[in-house]
């Protein structure tokens, strides 16, 4: 299993649109809880409900 390059994932996440961010957040495996929290810092809070629905 390949190691996830978190910096690469984070860069893609920061550059993606809302749907892209949700796609990355919900499909990337192998991240730690802290790494997921780090991604959330770059997610627009007004769209958090959409992310929660995607994860539901």
Protein Blocks (a to p, Z undefined) as FASTA:
>chain_A
ZZddfklmmmmmmmpcfklmmmmmmmpghiafklmmmmmmmpcfklmmmmmmmmZZ
